[in-house]
Amino acid sequence: MSRSTTTPAPGVHVPAPGGPGVRPVAAPRIVKQRRRRPGLIALSVALIAVGGLSGAVLYSTSGQRTAVVVVAHDLPVGATIQKGDLTEASVALDPAVKSVRASNAQSLVGQRAAVDLRAGSLLSPAQVTKTALVAPGEQLVGVSLTPAQLPATPLSAGRKVLIVSTPDPDAVAGADGDGAGNAPAAAAPKTLRATVVAVGKPAVGTGNVVVDVAVPTGDGPALAARVASGDVALIAAARDGS
């Protein structure tokens, strides 16, 4: 039995077996299952937990603020601290920073500044003292001085000074010479070490300033006598007292 075959004419498309519109089906790909690593998963979870804990601790630490005492005005060494000289601020403190808590501010009133205090700075316990500037065995003498008898640098409580005895010019001019017409050799002026306790306001008109100084008890009367005659001047010593 013979089978006839028909050859399509040129340019005529013959559909593939199975009917029109049917495309060959591709073989399914085999998906390889990934191998789980429990150790790596546990490490990742641990790292995430540590990072979260560190962030929480940092946030908690930075959020803890403490109310502390802050200097409201510039105060020179030796100045008596008043309530209005202090204010408070809430800050995050490093444990190494020593400061006075705001709850203890009242205990500072009446104490003295042990160092120069600057406005806006935190106040530490070492910067204040209860020690009076007039120690036992000392006397307080008020020294009235003209602007020419004072240094131009402002004085403050606690400053070490020298009280210099200035001789009377008339007494020096009337002193006897050595017999040959020569004037006597000038003797070194007497000085007295003292500590400034308070400085008054310049007087209107004259500009004279009264400076209260603490001197040894035995030198108080002599200094008062020289002050009465006006034969004194004041020299500010170096900050270290020398």
DAVEN-V726192 format. One line per field, one symbol per residue. ss: DSSP state (H for helix, E for strand, - for the rest). phi: phi as a letter, one per 20 degrees, with the letter a starting at -180 (. if undefined). psi: psi as a letter, one per 20 degrees, with the letter a starting at -180 (. if undefined). A space follows every 10 residues. Layout:
ss = ???
phi = ???
psi = ???
This chain:
ss = ---------- ---------- ---------- -------HHH HHHHHHHHHH HHHHHHHHHH HHH--EEEEE E---E----E --HHHEEEEE E--------- EHHHHHHH-- -EE---E--- -E--HHHEE- -------EEE EEEEE-HHH- ---------E EEEEE---HH HHH------- ---------- EEEEEEEEE- --------EE EEEEEEHHHH HHHHHHHHH- -EEEEE---- --
phi = .ededdeffg ndedffgoof medfefffee eeffefdgff ffffffffff ffffffffff ffeedcecec fecfcfgnff edffecbcbd cedfgfeebe fffdfffefn fdfebfddgn efedgfecbe fffeegnccd cedecegfed fffgebgnfe cdededffgf fffeffeend neffffefff ccfbcfdbce egffnemfce decdcggfef ffffffffem ebbcdefffe ne
psi = pqppqppqqp ipppqqqirq jpqppqpqqo pppqpqnhgh ghgggggggg gggghggggg ghioqporpq phqpprpiqp prhiiqaqqo qoqqhipprp qhijhhihpi rqpirppppi qqpqhiiqqi pqhorpjqqp ppopqrhijq qhppqqpipp rpopopqphh hghjqqbjij jqqqppqpqq qpprpphqpr qpqpghjqpp opqprqhiig ggghghhhij lqrppprrhj i.
